[in-house]
């Protein structure tokens, strides 16, 4: 994520929730969320579901959104523990 993109998101006035793909390469996005005080969500989807698009196709948009909201957190300890599930 570029500094310009982060600044734009921070100036939007919206609550930012990062939902990383279930791959180790997304650690930088999680770091950006921690640095900017954004929430991170680690929904408990089945093993074959890698991202929000897969979740929407499998579960439907409403359930996918609900699971993202229910699992969001700003707690850095919780984020750092859960992020280990996505490291290669």
N, C-alpha and C positions, 0 to 999 in steps of 0.2 A: 504494500500500500504506500502510495506517495504522500509526502507531507501535505500537498495541496488537497488530496482526497480526504485526509484526516481532518484538515482544517474546515473543509466544506461540511463534513458530517458533524463536527463539533459546533459549527455555527447554525446548523439546521434547527436547533431547538427541539429536536426529537429525541426520544429515548433510543439509544443504539444498542441492539442486541446482535452479537456475533454468533453465528452457528457454523463452526468449522466443519469442513468435510472430514470424514473419518480416515484421513491419511496424514502421515507424519509431516508432509511438506507444508502443512498449514500452521506450524508453530509460530511463524512470524505474524500471522493475523491475530493469534491469541495474545502475543506480546503487545501488539498495537492496542488491543482492547484493554489490557491491563494498564498500559501507559496512559491511556486516555480516559480511564474510569468508565469504560463501557461494560455492559453486561455480556456474559458469555453463557450460552446454553448448550448443554450436552444431553439432548433428548435420548431416552432409552429406546432406540429402535432396534429391530432385528439385525443380525449380522450382515445380511446382504444389502442393507440400506446404507448407502455411502454419503448421501447429501439430501438437502431439502427437496430437490426435484424427484429423487427416487422415493422419498417418504410420501410426497404428495401423490405420486402415481400409485403407490401401494395402499396408503391409508386414507387418502383424500385430503384436501386442503384444510378443512376445519380441524381434523384430528392432528394434523401436522403442526398447525399454528398453536393449538392448545398445548401440545407436548413441548413446543419451544418455550412458550410462556411459563409453563409450570416448572421448567428445569433451568430457568435463567438465574444467574447469580453474579454479584460483584465481589464476592468473597475471594480474595486472591489465593488463600490457602486451598479452598475447595477447587478453584480453577486449576491450580498447579497439580493437584492430585489427579483430577479427572483428565487433564490433558495427556497424562502418561498413557492413557488407553489408546491414543492416536499416534504415538511415536513408533517409528519403524524400527 
